[in-house]
Amino acid sequence: MVSTKVLIIDDAPHIRRLIARMLTMSDFESLEAANGREGLEMLKKHHPHVVTCDISMPVMDGYEFLEAVRQDPELANVPVIVITAIGQEEETTKARQMGANACLTKPFSSSHLVEVIEDLLQQ
């Protein structure tokens, strides 16, 4: 059976490692990128099943990443989970308007992350 591959895009290495650990505990394979541009390249090369993406990043932020993904016919259907900080409701609203499939607010549990991923994969 092919394991579910999740691309984690976040400029904070400790956040990427934390999410990767959460995913590994649930038998997901994870890939990591430090910004949206790197994430876009990895998405095209590795074809993950789901992407988690921070909003505030250098080089290419989460909004720019979402826009690029949704405009590319080969990538447009990949589920994207946007991760925001507490108190950033306007980020969540904008991300959903731009095509995010789900939004998670830090901090979140591994069980909640896995539940959201599994729900998206069944759609």
N, C-alpha and C positions, 0 to 999 in steps of 0.2 A: 504494500500500500504506500502511495506517495504521501509524504508528510506535508502538511500545510506550511507554506513558506510566507513569512511576514517580513516586509521591509519596514525598518524603524528609521525614521528621519527626524533627527534632533541634533542641535548644535552642542548640547551638553553631553559629554561622554558618560557621565555617571547615570544620566537618565536613560541613555541607550542601553547601558549594561543592565540597569534595573529591569527595564521592559524585556530585554532579551532573556534574563533569568526567569521572569514570570512566564514567558512563552515556552522556554525549555522545559519547565516543570510540567507543562501540559502537552509535551511532545510536539511542539511546533518548531519548525526551523526558522531561524531569524537571520536577516541581513541588516547591515547598519550603514547609514549615510549621515554625514555631518551637516548637510544643507540641502535645499531643494534641487539645486543643479546636479549635485552628486546623486541624489535620490532618483532624479529623472533618468540619469544614465543607467543606474542599477535596475530601475524598473524595466527599461527597454532590454537590458542584457539578461536579467535573471527571471523575469516574468513571475514575480511573487503573486500569491493569491489575494493578499490584503496588504494595505499600507497604513502605518500609523505615522502621523506627521505633526510636528510642532508648528506653531504659527510664526513666532518671532525667531528668525534665524538670519545670519548674514548670507551674502551672495544671492540666494533666491529664497524668499520667505515662503511660508506655507500657502499663502494666497496665490502667489505666482506659480507655485508648484501645482496647486489645484487647477488653476486656469490652463496651464500647459497640458496637464493630463486630460482634462475634459475636452480640450480642443483637438486632441490626437485620436483619430478613429480607432487605432490599434490599442490604445490605453484607456479610452473613455469609460469602459465598463468595469475597470478595476476598483473595488471598494476602497475608499479612503476614510480612515478614522482620524479626525483632527483632535489634537490634545491641547487643552488650554489651561491657564491658571485660574484659580478661584477669583471671582469678581470680574471676569472677562466675558460677560454675557454678549457684548456687542461683537466680540471675535467669533463666538459660537454662531450667532445669527448670520454674520457675513459669510462664514465658512459654509453653512448649510445652503445659503443662497447661491454660493459658487459651486455647489455640487458635492460637498462632503456627505458621505453616507451616514456618519455618526460622529458625535463629539463626546469626548471624555474630559472631565475636569480633574486636574491633579489636586490632591492625591486620589488614586483609585486602586482598588484591589485587583489582584491577579484574576480572581474568579469573575469579576465584572468585565475585565478586558477580554477574557476567554469567551464569556457569554456573548459579548457584542460581536466578536469575530465569528463565532459559530452562527449567530443569527444572520450576519451578512452573507456568509457562505451558503446559507440555505435559501436565500432570496433569488 
